[in-house]
Amino acid sequence: MATAPDATVAPLLETGPATGAARLILAHGAGAAMDSAFMEAMAGLLAERLIAVTRFEFRYMAARRDGGKRKPPPRAELLQDEYAAVVHRVRAGMGPDGKLFIGGKSMGGRVASLIADCLLQEGVISGLVCLGYPFHPPAKPDQLRTAHLDTLACPSLIVQGERDPFGTRAEVEAMTLSPRIAITWAPDGDHDLGPRGASGFTRKGNLTLAADAVAAFVTHGT
């Protein structure tokens, strides 16, 4: 895993207070950029809660902005060094008392979860936040992406839609996950935490619930 900043990563996108008690690095999902509607909404809601958010793009996504060929993302395991380089870059710009958390939307959260224990042991981060974790590909519940979650030592929060096709509430509650993982459920939420119109819940309400859960975890949960 990389231990120094990588100058080839895309620029960082900062939201929220420049100084504060905690900062969260959020990586994007497989198909949507760091300024997607979901990422913009979550960064804004967290900024309102005085949580600083740093967003970045993996190289394959940044290349799309430059007119590059639209290639599928690499396997999550191959993105670990890119993420770790960003973490060390951000950590170097923080004060010694600031708490740093890592995470992301879907694939971005999965990549963060793969490096979380190592970074925790190094004293670089304080916790992990995953928004819509891809427990398995849609319609393929036997292809689990959870082996490392069984023994995860890093304090972690997953915010998951109850009917997320990458892992529904019924499926996830039947799994054996590390006791260090807390899960907040977005009522009737899909992979973007959005509920159905007739459910009685709203997208705005579910995103607010997610932001409240993340803010509470980052502030008090570790």
C-alpha positions in Angstrom: 0.0 0.0 0.0 1.3 3.5 -0.9 2.7 5.5 1.9 3.2 8.8 0.2 1.1 11.2 -1.9 0.7 10.4 -5.6 1.0 13.5 -7.8 -1.0 11.8 -10.6 -4.3 11.8 -8.7 -7.0 14.2 -9.7 -7.4 17.4 -7.7 -9.2 17.3 -4.4 -12.7 18.8 -4.0 -13.2 20.3 -0.5 -16.5 21.0 1.2 -17.2 22.3 4.7 -15.1 24.0 7.3 -11.4 24.3 6.4 -10.5 23.6 10.0 -12.4 21.5 12.5 -12.3 18.4 14.6 -12.9 15.9 11.9 -12.5 15.4 8.1 -14.0 12.6 5.9 -12.5 11.5 2.6 -15.3 10.3 0.3 -14.5 8.3 -2.9 -17.1 8.0 -5.6 -18.9 4.9 -6.9 -18.0 2.9 -9.9 -20.0 4.8 -12.5 -20.5 8.3 -11.1 -18.0 11.1 -10.5 -17.1 12.9 -7.3 -19.5 15.7 -8.2 -22.5 13.5 -8.9 -25.9 14.5 -7.4 -25.5 12.0 -4.6 -22.0 13.1 -3.7 -22.9 16.8 -3.9 -25.9 16.3 -1.6 -24.0 14.3 1.0 -21.0 16.7 1.0 -23.4 19.6 1.5 -25.4 18.0 4.3 -22.2 17.0 6.1 -20.8 20.5 5.7 -24.0 21.9 7.4 -23.1 19.6 10.3 -19.6 21.0 10.4 -17.9 17.9 9.0 -15.2 18.7 6.4 -15.4 16.5 3.3 -12.6 15.8 0.9 -13.6 14.2 -2.5 -11.3 12.9 -5.2 -11.5 10.7 -8.3 -9.7 7.6 -9.2 -7.6 7.9 -12.3 -10.0 6.0 -14.5 -12.8 8.4 -13.7 -10.6 11.5 -13.9 -9.6 10.4 -17.4 -13.2 10.6 -18.6 -13.2 14.3 -17.9 -10.3 14.7 -20.3 -12.1 12.9 -23.1 -10.5 9.6 -22.5 -12.1 6.3 -23.5 -14.8 5.3 -21.1 -13.2 2.3 -19.5 -14.8 0.2 -16.8 -13.3 0.7 -13.3 -10.4 -1.6 -12.2 -11.1 -4.2 -9.6 -11.5 -2.6 -6.2 -8.3 -4.3 -5.0 -6.3 -2.5 -7.6 -7.5 0.9 -6.4 -6.1 0.6 -2.9 -2.8 2.4 -3.5 -4.6 5.3 -5.2 -6.8 5.7 -2.2 -4.0 5.4 0.3 -2.0 8.0 -1.5 -4.9 10.5 -1.2 -5.2 9.6 2.5 -1.6 10.4 3.2 -1.8 13.6 1.2 -4.8 14.8 3.2 -3.4 13.7 6.5 -0.2 15.6 5.8 -2.2 18.8 5.6 -4.1 18.3 8.8 -3.1 19.3 12.3 -2.0 16.6 14.7 -5.2 16.6 16.7 -7.6 16.4 13.7 -9.5 13.1 13.3 -9.5 11.7 9.7 -12.1 9.3 8.4 -12.2 7.5 5.1 -15.1 6.1 3.1 -17.2 6.5 0.0 -20.2 5.7 -2.1 -20.5 2.0 -3.1 -17.2 1.0 -4.7 -15.4 3.9 -3.1 -16.5 2.7 0.3 -15.4 -0.8 -0.6 -11.9 0.3 -1.5 -11.7 2.3 1.7 -12.7 -0.7 3.7 -9.9 -2.7 2.2 -7.2 -0.3 3.5 -9.0 0.8 6.7 -7.4 -1.6 9.2 -3.9 -0.9 7.9 -4.3 2.8 8.2 -5.9 2.5 11.6 -3.0 0.5 12.8 -0.6 3.2 11.5 -2.6 5.9 13.4 -3.5 7.7 10.2 -7.3 7.4 10.4 -10.0 7.1 13.1 -12.8 5.3 11.3 -14.6 4.2 8.1 -17.9 5.4 6.5 -19.6 3.5 3.7 -22.6 4.8 1.9 -24.4 2.0 0.1 -21.9 -0.8 0.6 -21.8 -3.3 -2.4 -22.1 -6.5 -0.4 -22.7 -8.4 -3.7 -23.5 -7.6 -7.3 -27.2 -7.1 -8.0 -29.0 -10.4 -8.4 -25.9 -12.4 -7.4 -26.2 -12.8 -3.7 -23.7 -15.7 -3.6 -20.9 -13.5 -4.9 -20.2 -11.8 -1.6 -17.6 -9.1 -1.1 -17.5 -9.4 2.7 -14.6 -11.7 3.7 -12.6 -8.8 5.1 -15.7 -7.4 6.9 -15.9 -10.4 9.1 -12.8 -9.4 11.1 -12.6 -5.7 10.4 -11.1 -3.9 13.4 -11.6 -0.3 12.3 -14.6 1.5 13.8 -17.1 1.6 10.9 -20.4 2.9 9.9 -22.4 1.6 6.9 -25.5 3.5 5.8 -27.6 1.1 3.6 -30.9 1.3 1.9 -33.3 -1.4 3.1 -33.9 -2.6 -0.4 -30.5 -2.0 -1.9 -30.0 -4.5 -4.7 -26.3 -4.7 -3.6 -27.4 -5.9 -0.2 -30.9 -5.7 1.3 -31.6 -5.4 5.0 -32.8 -9.1 5.1 -29.6 -10.2 3.4 -27.2 -8.2 5.5 -28.8 -9.0 8.8 -28.3 -12.6 8.0 -24.5 -12.1 7.6 -21.8 -12.4 10.2 -20.0 -9.1 10.3 -17.4 -7.6 12.6 -18.9 -6.1 15.8 -17.0 -3.0 14.9 -19.4 -2.3 12.1 -22.6 -0.3 12.9 -25.3 -0.1 10.3 -27.9 2.6 9.8 -30.8 1.7 7.6 -32.4 4.1 5.2 -36.2 3.2 5.2 -37.2 1.7 1.8 -34.0 3.0 0.4 -32.3 1.9 -2.8 -28.6 2.0 -3.6 -28.7 5.8 -3.5 -30.9 5.6 -0.4 -33.9 6.8 -2.3 -37.3 5.3 -1.3 -40.3 4.5 -3.5 -42.9 7.3 -3.9 -45.6 5.3 -2.1 -43.5 4.3 0.8 -44.2 7.3 3.0 -40.5 8.2 3.1 -38.6 10.8 1.0 -35.2 11.0 -0.6 -34.5 14.2 1.3 -35.4 12.5 4.6 -33.2 9.5 3.9 -30.2 11.7 3.0 -30.8 13.7 6.1 -30.9 10.6 8.2 -27.6 9.4 6.5 -25.9 12.7 7.2 -27.1 12.7 10.8 -25.7 9.2 11.3 -22.4 10.0 9.7 -22.0 13.2 11.7 -22.8 11.4 15.0 -20.3 8.6 14.2 -17.5 11.0 13.2 -18.1 13.2 16.2 -19.0 10.7 19.0 -18.8 7.2 17.6 -15.1 6.3 17.9 
